[in-house]
């Protein structure tokens, strides 16, 4: 089969298309013929040697590896003891995350998947859109149901609202009955208003804290050294949920009684199934920023590293070989 492999840390050109053996599913696993693979920040972090992750938190990468944790495809073989899925089932999932940062093996024509990481593909979505959901969608879903848990009627500020995680967050927050203030650059206004946000702030023309005050929850999908510039928008005693590493001046947060509520996204087929139900009901839409063929995975990584995404990047794994 064809798969993308990384033999050493470096730029997108290190993503090489190679011929490799079709993997065998082990106990508790299935073999999935991959129709589409989602592209996520950990993919390009791993390809680059994880330099974007603080050294003390940086896992060890083993080369060569095939990146990609998000897949949508069809079950074509069952490992020993598997009864929860059958050949021909259409599934999607976030595979082996965060236990495998590099080498979840989604950028390939076939991959093995733990059955507990999979859910039935939403009937409303094609494989391209389904592959865009797992990591970003579960990040948003787990932040809301496991960590921050915003109350109906509360006010929620989402920074980076047009991106992969952000566009799921604004829809899920609205579904929970909270008021949403979305922060993004000007080109995303129509897109975000179409998702039902209550207020939109173009950070390129307006200081967020000039118009957003006393919000109950702040979800920051951007992070970085300037994250603290947003915290004055939170009311005293509010909740900060950073999705990525950032400097939030923790001593100031403590003085104001601001709580942190965050956690590492993890594979969970059950929760992904709950998210699939929301998608099939029409409560949540999935937006693609761009799609690329598997042969041009390097272009997908270049697009991701430029940032300012509107939705998700997906690799279309066309021309998958015959069933093994």
Secondary structure, DSSP 8 states (H G I E B T S, - for coil): -EEEEE-SS-SGGGEEEEE-------TTEEEEEEEEEEE-HHHHHHHTTSTTS-GGG-----SSB----EEEEEEEEE-TT--S--TT-EEEEE-STTT-SS----SBSEEEEEGGGEEE--TTS-HHHHHTTHHHHHHHHHIIIII----TT-EEEEETTTSHHHHHHHHHHHHTT-EEEEEE-GGGHHHHHHTT-SEEEETTTS-HHHH--SEEEEEESS-BTTGGGTGGGEEEEEEEEESS-B---HHHHHHTT-EE--------HHHHHHHHHHHHHTSS---EEEEEEGGGHHHHHHHHHH---SSEEEEE--S-----
